[in-house]
């Protein structure tokens, strides 16, 4: 009787053999239509349809608990008696995180919790899917098998679709005893993140894009559902045409962003997936939502931020389709003062929401160089990338504080926190009014030193900051940002038009164009991510240009054509040797000899980011017209500290003796050689750092637009002659490499400087 001793083969012979997920969905549809479906019936059908050995369904209970509500293939007596806390065990992890967990050896997972009464000790693999409705976790459904295996993508998708159906059943039946509230509906929550566009906003939360309840999930008429889908696609495209035809901020640059969005969203690949899902028996809304879920899982596994942005554009389009199909509520006509909270946001949606009056936006999946972030900065809209889970935890109308300076989103803040931010916002209003008085004042210190404050920008639509801040010019125009936003490097004519627009908007103020700084974390769509162990020190920036001179020469030609006979300043990034600089300059001069009209003046300079250049200064100063110190890269190379590593973010300081010694020696060398010097980067935009650089002799600083007036306010009130001996003493005291930030800040406060 060996076969009878092993129950698994016997069970496999007697199970109905569903050939694909279509048959599982059909069985569920027919069973539900009878009106007698129970959670136990669903567990049985899922176990059979996925050829699993067991299935469990847990539902949410008050106090962030989960209760076993149905089983198949395990001990029925445990139903109603077994409970898990949110976060406890594999089931609790799925509920708390909202993630699908697919484990081949669940019992050896460090978070596994054994409940003897359930009788699951014979099970090895587990697939757990949270049951969510309208962003609320209502329970978890899980299948298990004795065999240690990873469930296939088709099985994962099938169970995820069943979880959508189960969510409707639980909500309608009130089976969770919590209505649609789910977990964590009232507690204050803080979510850390990364600043996309600086600012602070306080208002009510407007969550958008959480999985909406869908009235009808399954269909027996795929043909009609395909027709509904096609009509929704047509309506969505007409809406996009209307949006794109509107007057957009910044003219050509923002239009480039939106046209890149259009190219991605018109791709037929993801629509094909939707049509295939409809063929499996899903309604159009369910099929679209299923594709969206798949995209979310893909995005979580992709490291390349620019590819993630392209997928975000597709999900933007999917949201529009859901509205057209009636599967998602349309956007409100007005959203004045609301803080928008979304998983992802494409550029078209951001423009929509901005026009409706939002005060700020928090995005779970975003990058600082993505489409939404680029436009948020151009629109002056506070924007924050926040940790995952915020969308699930928020409800419409929840009070919130979006701190896109302290990189924090606070949901349902306590009164004491609100009071602190109210005082901070009031102080900011007063300070903004005080800073505005400095806009038209020249940056001349109390001892008579004149300092030039320049802008760092990357798109033509950011150039209104020149007038708004009173900046003296553009110290860094990042030419790669427009290429990244547009999804590729434009041809010579396209680049020349962009550079010409920049010079036109500058109205005679100096502009320093940096050649393409691609590679490392800045990859164009479609480029493979680097396999280098440290791409920041690998094949990037000028190294790419010198190895592919055709790309560099086309850009140099475009810069010369865009100048149209005006003064042109070009600088090269990531220069490591004088020979590299000389080669790049020779390419520029060769192109200049062919272009008419020739620039009235051609300045050629370099970013100083690689410490090796410091040991080649005599040769470099003999070749370069100007030098711009790139503090971001110089700091990471100087201290061998990757600036993308959070553990090292605050370990090394620009306000330390080694850095200030380097800056002062560089100032002296440049003054002796008659070569202009500027300091550029995040450090230049911090008032205290800018004060120290000015005391070291730096007379040109380049920074983001929102830093110009705070830096100017400090410098025009400072006496550098009084500061220099203090700074020398602080440097001697910190000669071992420690930061002098605190004592320097104390000195500034003693002298009533607004640091």
Number of C-alpha atoms within 10 A of each C-alpha: 5 6 9 9 9 10 10 14 11 12 14 14 9 9 13 12 14 14 10 14 20 19 15 21 23 17 17 20 18 11 16 15 10 8 8 8 15 13 18 17 17 24 22 19 20 26 23 22 25 24 19 24 21 23 27 27 28 29 26 30 20 13 11 17 20 27 21 22 22 25 27 22 19 20 14 16 13 19 19 12 11 16 20 20 18 21 17 18 20 25 30 26 21 25 34 21 16 20 14 21 19 21 20 20 17 21 20 11 12 9 15 15 16 12 14 11 14 19 15 18 12 13 19 18 22 28 26 27 28 31 30 29 26 20 24 26 25 31 33 28 27 26 27 28 25 18 16 15 16 16 19 10 11 12 17 20 17 20 24 22 23 20 23 23 24 22 26 21 16 23 19 12 11 12 17 22 16 16 14 21 20 27 24 17 16 13 11 16 16 16 17 17 20 20 22 29 26 19 21 24 23 21 19 23 27 23 24 23 20 19 19 18 19 19 13 14 20 23 20 15 13 20 13 13 21 18 12 16 25 15 14 20 21 12 16 21 17 12 12 16 12 10 16 16 9 8 9 15 16 17 12 16 23 23 18 16 24 23 17 20 26 19 12 17 22 14 11 9 9 17 19 12 15 24 21 15 21 27 20 21 24 27 28 31 26 26 26 26 24 20 19 22 16 14 17 17 12 12 18 10 9 11 11 18 22 25 20 23 25 23 22 29 26 23 25 22 24 22 24 24 26 24 16 21 20 14 22 21 14 13 13 9 10 13 18 15 17 26 28 25 29 21 24 24 29 25 23 22 19 22 18 13 22 19 13 17 15 24 23 30 31 32 25 20 20 25 20 18 18 25 29 30 26 24 28 24 19 20 17 14 23 25 31 34 29 29 19 17 16 23 25 26 20 25 23 13 14 19 21 25 23 29 24 26 16 15 20 22 28 20 23 23 18 14 9 9 12 17 12 10 17 13 11 13 15 11 12 13 12 11 13 13 11 14 17 16 11 18 18 12 12 16 24 17 20 15 13 13 18 16 20 18 28 31 31 25 22 21 25 22 22 22 23 14 19 20 14 15 21 20 25 22 22 25 28 24 22 18 22 22 22 22 23 21 30 22 23 15 19 15 12 19 16 13 23 23 16 22 24 20 18 22 22 13 16 18 10 11 14 16 23 22 24 21 22 23 21 22 21 17 17 20 23 23 19 11 12 10 17 16 8 11 8 11 14 20 16 15 17 20 21 24 20 17 21 17 11 11 15 11 16 20 19 18 24 25 22 23 28 29 24 25 23 18 16 18 17 22 22 23 25 24 23 21 22 19 17 20 13 16 23 14 11 24 22 12 16 21 14 14 17 19 10 11 15 11 14 18 20 11 11 17 15 22 26 24 25 25 23 21 16 15 17 16 10 13 17 14 13 21 20 12 18 19 20 21 22 25 22 23 21 16 21 20 21 20 18 16 13 11 16 17 16 11 9 9 10 13 13 9 11 18 19 21 23 19 23 19 20 20 15 13 20 17 14 20 21 14 16 18 13 10 14 13 17 18 23 23 27 25 21 16 22 31 27 16 23 23 22 25 23 23 25 25 24 23 20 22 19 22 27 31 26 19 23 17 18 29 25 20 25 27 23 21 28 22 17 25 19 23 14 12 18 16 12 15 21 16 11 18 21 12 14 16 15 11 16 16 22 19 16 11 13 20 17 13 14 18 12 9 12 12 18 17 17
